[in-house]
């Protein structure tokens, strides 16, 4: 029985079946994060799905043990492109998705992320602590350098501060990769102006990448995307209700006032941006 099961795992499945399995794992995780995947198709996530069935062992491992998947292996199966200081940022209007990878030993981490460590045999085993993000118009490397000084709170900043004391080499040799197949290109309007695609198009790509690498093991603390509306997890909804805010209603009233019509374009844009953020609270009221 054991031999038969092992043989089944060693046999490469049809590529379509492998792609479907990874796709279903990602969409299942997105649903748990309250992301609407009703219109999501395999073609939407083409850039983060298997391309070769001979890599099936790695693809079975990556979604469940991403911290134990080396950068070399990860970059190979996902066709990632290393980013360096010499590589320019994306073209105007393009949206690039990137991955940062810090390579550290178990001894350095002091046995964090217990789920991943069940398979560790010794303290010198290397693990890969990663962060998924998206950006425009700078390069992945430039974004990393800016975040070193610009981020002062959250788990990402805490890790950087800790590594700078106990393992600075991990920061110095941090790897940055981009997903060329996932780039969201801009479009040109009838007047010739370049505009980025609707945010829902880029949101789902970032969210899918975060779930592929297992949100629980990443430095990301949000499921990704820029929401026009958001349904918090059930455990968080009472907290939003207790806030008792009415910012959305107040801003709506402002937009209907004569003063708003006289405001500059920049001022109106700022208010509309705030309103998009306030829909998060409005959703659970």
Secondary structure, DSSP 8 states (H G I E B T S, - for coil): -HHHHHHHHHS---HHHHHHHHHHHHHHHHHHTT---TT--GGGGGGGS-S-GGGHHHHHHHTT-GGGS-HHHHHHHHT-EE--TTS----TT-BEEEEEEEEEEHHHHTS-SHHHHTT--STT-EEEEEEEEEESSS-HHHHHHHHHHH--SHHHHHHHHHHHHH-HHHHHT-EEEE-GGG-B--EE-TTS-EE---HHHHHHHHHHHHHHT-GGGSS--S--S--SS----HHHHHHHHHH---HHHHHHHHHTSHHHHHS-HHHHHHHHHHHHHHHHHHHT-
